[in-house]
């Protein structure tokens, strides 16, 4: 007779409670955890420059401060550019609003002529304006969190400085905590894999963002779209949010082209060429630059974006992808938890890696 397999209810309850407590911790501690998570990612970008300066005789504090100042100058210049372009675009709002009213009236006339529906007065216009007001109030509601954003801005450089200054502490912790060689090597291997994954992910995302901005700038400037550089940078930055970001950017850019062009041809070309550029980026550029750095499947990426947005807002949509990548590495390296890593893995990539490993083993034999 086959042995009945009974579910381990206490274990399921324990893990469910643990996950629930972790989510509560992430929500309650977001004011500290969000800038800390960003600081960890930025420190991986700056550590090569810091090490380079230290090798050339610079003291560690001076090397870190110099690297941090250069980084803040670049970020500040980018924020200034985006802000100035937003101000310039806002000066065109009267003409854009007038063009929008024309389109609203055209839609109203079409509805009256073809659908035999006669809107009372300006009901359609009131409806659309009401929706626009709802969207505006949504953004204004989130603009009120600017104080929290400023706190993030001040905390992140401080966190980056200390993370770079005390970057040897994880290695010292492993050395002190695990005396026996086998456990020490296992834990060190986990830290090494996490470090390499984050480095590969950050460098790949950086190059992907710059490549996306250049490609979209070429498309927009060739079609004569105003503020082409601003929109190209905006698309590249929003592209950091998988699935959702690119869709939002496409709607904004095509909508602007529609409201500022005299012909429908320009918006249609913008839509078609940006879509083609996005397909090229996702199917050729992203696999080449980012590759399989996190090695998590598309469904888990989507869930990470949704849960990250619910827990940490826009920051969570970006940060939860490398965080899930770290969780996957830990699950893979702990024997008792290894089966759970299957749910996060990209099956096709895992099969490809197994085939390569088998081929290497046959070659050695």
C-alpha positions in Angstrom: 0.0 0.0 0.0 1.1 3.5 -0.8 1.9 5.6 2.2 -0.5 8.5 2.7 1.3 11.9 2.5 -0.2 14.3 5.1 0.3 18.0 4.7 2.5 19.6 7.3 -0.1 22.1 8.5 2.2 23.7 11.2 5.0 24.3 8.7 2.6 25.9 6.2 1.2 28.1 9.0 4.7 29.1 10.0 5.8 30.1 6.5 2.6 31.9 5.9 2.9 33.9 9.1 6.6 34.6 8.3 5.7 36.0 4.8 2.9 38.1 6.3 5.2 39.5 8.9 7.8 40.3 6.3 5.3 42.2 4.2 4.1 44.2 7.3 7.8 44.9 8.1 8.4 46.2 4.5 5.4 48.5 4.7 6.0 49.8 8.2 9.7 50.4 7.6 9.5 51.8 4.1 10.8 55.2 5.2 14.2 53.6 6.0 14.1 50.5 3.8 13.4 52.3 0.4 16.4 54.7 0.6 18.5 51.8 2.0 17.6 49.6 -0.9 18.4 52.3 -3.5 21.7 53.0 -1.6 22.7 49.4 -1.9 22.1 49.4 -5.6 23.9 52.7 -6.1 26.9 51.6 -4.0 27.4 48.7 -6.4 27.7 51.2 -9.2 30.2 53.4 -7.3 32.4 50.7 -5.7 34.6 50.2 -8.8 35.4 53.9 -8.9 36.1 53.9 -5.2 38.4 50.9 -5.4 40.2 52.5 -8.4 40.9 55.8 -6.4 42.0 53.8 -3.4 44.5 51.8 -5.5 46.0 55.2 -6.6 46.7 56.3 -3.1 43.4 58.1 -2.1 42.2 57.7 1.5 38.9 55.8 1.7 36.8 58.7 3.0 38.1 61.0 0.2 37.6 58.4 -2.5 34.0 57.8 -1.4 33.2 61.5 -1.1 34.6 62.2 -4.5 32.7 59.4 -6.1 29.5 60.3 -4.3 29.8 64.0 -5.3 30.3 63.1 -9.0 27.3 60.8 -8.8 25.1 63.5 -7.2 26.2 66.0 -9.8 25.1 63.7 -12.6 21.8 63.0 -10.9 21.3 66.7 -10.1 21.9 67.7 -13.7 19.4 65.1 -14.9 16.7 66.3 -12.4 17.4 69.9 -13.5 17.1 69.0 -17.1 13.8 67.1 -16.6 12.4 69.9 -14.4 13.2 72.7 -16.9 11.7 70.7 -19.7 8.5 70.2 -17.7 8.3 73.9 -17.1 8.8 74.6 -20.8 6.1 72.1 -21.8 3.6 73.5 -19.3 3.9 76.9 -21.1 2.2 75.1 -24.1 -0.8 74.0 -22.0 -3.2 76.7 -23.4 -2.7 75.6 -27.0 -2.8 71.9 -26.0 -6.0 72.4 -24.1 -7.5 74.2 -27.1 -6.5 71.3 -29.4 -8.1 68.9 -26.9 -11.3 70.8 -27.0 -11.4 70.5 -30.7 -10.9 66.7 -30.5 -13.7 66.5 -27.9 -16.1 68.4 -30.2 -15.1 66.1 -33.1 -15.9 63.0 -31.0 -19.2 64.6 -30.0 -20.1 65.3 -33.6 -19.2 61.7 -34.6 -21.4 60.3 -31.8 -24.3 62.5 -32.9 -24.0 61.6 -36.6 -23.2 57.9 -36.5 -24.5 56.5 -33.3 -27.8 58.5 -33.1 -26.9 59.6 -29.6 -27.3 63.3 -28.9 -25.4 64.3 -25.8 -27.2 66.9 -23.7 -25.3 70.2 -23.8 -21.7 69.5 -23.1 -22.1 66.2 -21.2 -19.3 64.5 -23.1 -16.9 67.4 -22.5 -17.9 67.5 -18.8 -17.3 63.8 -18.6 -13.8 63.9 -20.1 -12.9 67.0 -18.2 -14.0 65.3 -15.0 -11.8 62.3 -15.8 -8.9 64.6 -16.4 -9.5 66.3 -13.1 -9.5 62.9 -11.4 -6.2 62.1 -12.9 -4.8 65.5 -11.9 -6.0 65.1 -8.3 -4.3 61.7 -8.2 -1.0 63.1 -9.2 -1.4 66.1 -6.8 -2.1 63.7 -4.0 1.2 61.9 -4.7 3.0 65.2 -5.1 2.2 65.9 -1.4 4.6 63.2 -0.5 7.5 65.4 -1.7 8.6 65.7 2.0 9.1 62.0 2.1 10.9 62.1 -1.2 13.3 64.8 0.1 14.0 62.6 3.1 14.9 59.8 0.7 17.2 62.2 -1.2 19.1 63.2 2.0 19.2 59.7 3.5 20.5 57.9 0.3 23.9 59.6 0.1 24.5 59.0 3.8 23.6 55.3 3.4 25.8 55.0 0.3 28.8 56.5 2.1 28.6 54.1 5.0 27.9 51.1 2.8 31.0 51.8 0.8 33.1 52.6 3.9 32.2 49.4 5.7 31.9 47.2 2.6 34.2 44.5 4.2 31.8 43.9 7.1 29.8 41.0 5.4 33.0 39.1 4.7 34.2 39.6 8.3 30.7 38.5 9.6 30.9 35.3 7.6 34.5 34.7 8.9 33.4 35.2 12.6 30.0 33.5 12.4 31.0 30.3 10.5 34.2 28.8 12.0 34.1 25.5 10.0 35.4 25.8 6.5 32.5 24.0 4.7 29.8 26.3 6.1 32.0 29.4 5.6 32.6 28.5 1.9 28.8 27.9 1.4 27.8 31.2 2.9 30.6 33.1 1.1 29.4 31.5 -2.2 25.9 32.8 -1.6 27.3 36.3 -0.9 29.4 36.1 -4.0 26.5 35.1 -6.2 24.3 37.9 -4.9 27.1 40.4 -5.4 27.7 39.3 -9.0 24.0 39.2 -9.8 23.4 42.8 -8.5 26.6 44.0 -10.3 25.5 42.4 -13.6 21.9 43.7 -13.2 22.9 47.3 -12.4 25.5 47.6 -15.2 23.1 46.0 -17.7 20.2 48.3 -16.7 22.5 51.4 -16.9 23.6 50.5 -20.4 20.0 49.6 -21.4 18.7 52.9 -20.2 21.3 54.9 -22.1 20.7 52.8 -25.3 16.9 53.2 -25.0 17.3 57.0 -24.6 19.5 57.2 -27.7 17.3 55.0 -29.9 14.1 56.8 -28.9 15.8 60.3 -29.3 16.7 59.4 -32.9 13.1 58.3 -33.6 11.5 61.4 -32.1 14.0 64.0 -33.5 13.7 62.4 -37.0 9.9 62.9 -36.8 10.2 66.5 -35.6 8.6 66.0 -32.2 9.3 68.9 -29.8 11.3 68.2 -26.7 12.6 64.9 -28.2 15.5 64.6 -25.7 13.1 65.0 -22.8 10.7 62.4 -24.0 13.5 60.0 -24.9 15.0 60.3 -21.4 11.5 59.9 -19.9 10.8 56.7 -21.9 14.2 55.3 -20.9 13.6 56.0 -17.2 10.0 54.6 -17.2 11.3 51.6 -19.0 13.0 50.6 -15.7 9.5 49.5 -14.6 8.8 46.3 -16.6 5.5 46.1 -18.6 3.9 49.2 -17.0 6.5 51.9 -17.5 6.8 51.6 -21.3 3.0 51.6 -21.8 2.7 54.8 -19.7 5.5 56.5 -21.6 4.0 55.5 -25.0 0.6 57.0 -24.1 2.2 60.2 -22.9 4.4 60.7 -26.0 1.8 59.7 -28.6 -0.8 61.8 -26.8 1.6 64.8 -26.9 2.3 64.2 -30.6 -1.4 64.0 -31.3 -2.2 67.3 -29.6 0.7 69.2 -31.1 0.7 68.0 -34.7 -1.5 69.2 -37.5 -1.6 65.7 -39.1 -2.5 62.3 -37.8 0.5 60.9 -39.7 3.0 62.1 -37.1 1.3 60.5 -34.1 0.9 57.2 -36.0 4.5 57.2 -37.1 5.6 58.0 -33.5 3.5 55.1 -32.2 4.8 52.7 -34.9 8.4 53.5 -34.7 8.5 53.6 -30.9 6.8 50.3 -30.8 9.4 48.9 -33.2 12.2 50.4 -31.2 10.7 48.8 -28.0 10.5 45.4 -29.7 14.1 45.7 -30.7 15.1 46.7 -27.2 13.1 43.9 -25.5 14.1 41.1 -27.9 17.7 42.0 -28.7 19.2 44.8 -26.6 17.8 43.8 -23.2 18.9 40.1 -23.4 22.3 41.2 -24.6 22.9 43.9 -22.0 21.0 42.6 -19.0 20.9 39.0 -20.0 19.8 36.4 -17.4 21.2 38.4 -14.4 18.2 37.7 -12.2 17.1 34.5 -14.0 13.5 34.9 -12.8 10.5 34.1 -15.1 8.3 36.7 -16.6 5.3 35.9 -14.4 7.3 36.4 -11.2 8.6 39.7 -12.7 5.0 40.9 -13.2 4.0 39.9 -9.7 7.1 41.6 -8.3 6.1 44.8 -10.1 2.5 44.7 -8.8 3.5 43.8 -5.2 6.4 46.2 -5.2 4.0 49.0 -6.3 1.6 48.1 -3.5 4.2 48.0 -0.8 6.8 50.6 -1.8 5.1 52.6 -4.6 7.1 53.4 -7.8 10.4 52.5 -6.0 9.0 49.1 -5.3 8.2 48.4 -8.9 11.9 48.8 -9.7 13.5 47.5 -6.5 11.5 44.3 -6.0 13.0 42.7 -9.2 16.6 42.5 -7.8 15.2 41.7 -4.4 13.4 38.7 -5.8 16.6 37.7 -7.6 18.4 37.7 -4.2 15.6 35.6 -2.7 15.9 33.1 -5.6 19.7 32.7 -5.0 19.2 32.0 -1.3 16.5 29.4 -2.1 18.8 27.7 -4.6 21.7 27.5 -2.2 19.8 26.2 0.8 19.1 22.5 0.2 15.9 22.3 2.1 14.5 25.4 0.3 15.8 24.5 -3.2 12.5 23.1 -4.6 10.8 26.5 -4.0 13.3 28.2 -6.3 11.7 26.4 -9.2 8.6 28.7 -9.0 10.9 31.7 -9.5 13.2 30.3 -12.2 12.9 30.8 -15.9 12.4 27.2 -17.0 13.8 27.7 -20.5 17.0 29.2 -19.1 17.4 26.5 -16.5 17.0 23.8 -19.1 19.5 25.6 -21.3 22.0 25.8 -18.4 21.5 22.0 -17.7 22.1 21.1 -21.3 25.4 23.1 -21.3 26.5 21.5 -18.0 25.7 18.0 -19.5 27.7 18.8 -22.6 30.7 20.0 -20.5 30.5 16.8 -18.5 30.5 14.7 -21.7 33.5 16.7 -23.0 35.4 16.0 -19.8 34.7 12.3 -20.0 
